[in-house]
Amino acid sequence: MSQRVAEKRVIVLTGVTRGLGRALCDRFHELGHVVLGCGRSADQIETLRSRYPDPHDFSPLDVTDDRAVAAWAGNLIRKWGPPDLLINNAALINRNAPLWEVTADDFQRVIDVNILGVANCLRHFVPAMVARQSGVIVNLSSGWGRSTSAGVAPYCATKWAIEGLTQALAQELPRGMAAIPLNPGVINTEMLQSCFGQAAQHYPTAEEWSQQAAKYLLGLGPRHNGQSLSVS
Ligand SMILES: NC(=O)c1ccc[n+]([C@@H]2O[C@H](COP(=O)([O-])OP(=O)(O)OC[C@H]3O[C@@H](n4cnc5c(N)ncnc54)[C@H](OP(=O)(O)O)[C@@H]3O)[C@@H](O)[C@H]2O)c1
């Protein structure tokens, strides 16, 4: 209880069913904030609903479905008002392969979630935040949004896009708000296991990472608008 903060924040978090999003959900709950989360895995969403009942809210949702995102955001904003913190965390990585071996469908899937899914959430949450002239938007970037490696070209392309998209958004926001592309570091999740294989086990777990990362995220504010940051 001593960890709890005085100011309760309303936090929208995509990709809450596993990995970094799932660990952040636990930390934000412990710190006394309200988590409004989504992910596609209906069984994991049910588990979260039982574990963290009202006022927290978890919905089975695919961020690539713009109409579903519109309905989800509309319901949450009607109940809670605009979020204090919007974290666009949901993403996919392509199976390691040289770019010329990535099928059109596989490349499209990565773009759909990592870029268009983020844009969908921005489209439906940001207007209410702008009207209130407050709130922080964090779009999960990557070390591969600022550098590159062989085998993950589609993923790199989307995370470089997130850096650009977020920088432009930062220039559009009114004073009092922030849009931040955030590199979380290197963490042993299913995504890292996909691209690093066995070497992923040498990195911190999402649980370990989240102890520091949740507080770091809660410390972001208008002064960070447009800065490409990394969890430290
Ligand atoms: N782990 C790292 O070392 C690392 C490094 C740099 C950047 N990142 C970034 O950090 C974020 C989280 O990564 P992670 O490692 O936690 O990945 P992860 O373990 O693969 O988890 C990804 C999350 O995104 C959700 N998701 C995927 N597609 C979705 C969709 N269409 N709609 C809604 N939710 C969707 C997944 O849930 P469902 O499958 O249930 O939908 C899951 O909850 C990503 O943006 C990633 O690019 C991670």
The ligand as an ORCA input file, in Angstrom:
! r2SCAN-3c Opt
* xyz 0 1
  N      10.402     -7.572    -25.727
  C      11.339     -6.728    -26.158
  O      12.549     -6.933    -25.928
  C      10.960     -5.500    -26.941
  C      12.007     -4.708    -27.435
  C      11.683     -3.545    -28.152
  C      10.354     -3.205    -28.345
  N       9.367     -4.004    -27.852
  C       7.978     -3.574    -28.079
  O       7.259     -3.667    -26.853
  C       5.880     -3.970    -27.124
  C       5.469     -5.224    -26.366
  O       6.268     -6.301    -26.822
  P       6.299     -7.724    -26.084
  O       7.699     -8.178    -26.109
  O       5.549     -7.662    -24.824
  O       5.494     -8.615    -27.166
  P       4.605     -9.913    -26.964
  O       5.040    -10.683    -25.777
  O       4.584    -10.601    -28.287
  O       3.141     -9.311    -26.632
  C       2.481     -8.574    -27.616
  C       1.118     -8.156    -27.103
  O       0.445     -7.480    -28.175
  C      -0.847     -8.055    -28.345
  N      -1.278     -7.940    -29.719
  C      -0.663     -8.380    -30.845
  N      -1.406     -8.132    -31.918
  C      -2.520     -7.498    -31.480
  C      -3.660     -6.979    -32.110
  N      -3.823     -7.061    -33.447
  N      -4.623     -6.380    -31.363
  C      -4.478     -6.291    -30.016
  N      -3.413     -6.761    -29.354
  C      -2.449     -7.373    -30.084
  C      -0.668     -9.505    -27.894
  O      -1.884    -10.064    -27.449
  P      -2.842    -11.000    -28.301
  O      -2.001    -11.990    -29.015
  O      -3.737    -11.577    -27.235
  O      -3.576    -10.079    -29.205
  C       0.250     -9.319    -26.682
  O      -0.517     -8.982    -25.544
  C       5.783     -4.111    -28.639
  O       5.373     -2.887    -29.203
  C       7.206     -4.418    -29.055
  O       7.455     -4.084    -30.395
  C       9.636     -5.158    -27.166
*
